Amino acid sequence: MWYLSVICGALLRVIEQVNLRSADYLGFLEKGQLPPARLTLTSFEQQLVLEGQPQYVTVLCILFTAYGYNFQQAALMSIAVLAGRPASS
């Protein structure tokens, strides 16, 4: 079940990155400029080290709370329920 730790760690990092990038992204839009490609809000590469071994995960933001993962040639999908936001039924 160690892979669950990798996926959860990658998700937490991506949520932080989305928040940081969103502020920059909106800053460009408010100035009437197109944001540079490096400020993508949909694809994130993560590297986590678990038991001394680097693990590489690609996280794709599919919807606001839906994430896809490419990890060790396997594709996974999750729905994140973030604190303070009610889950939709």
RAPECOR-V732342 format. One line per field, one symbol per residue. phi: phi as a letter, one per 40 degrees, with the letter a starting at -180 (. if undefined). psi: psi as a letter, one per 30 degrees, with the letter a starting at -180 (. if undefined). A space follows every 10 residues. Layout:
BEGIN
phi->???
psi->???
END
This chain:
BEGIN
phi->.ccccccccc cccccccccc ccccdccccc cgbccccccd bbbbbbbbbb fgbcbbbbbb ccbdbbbbbb afgbbbaabc bcdgbcccb
psi->gffeeeeeee eeeeeeeeee eeeeeeeeef fglkklffhk gfkkkkkkkj hfkkkkkkkk jeaegkkkkj jhgkklklkk jkkfkkkk.
END
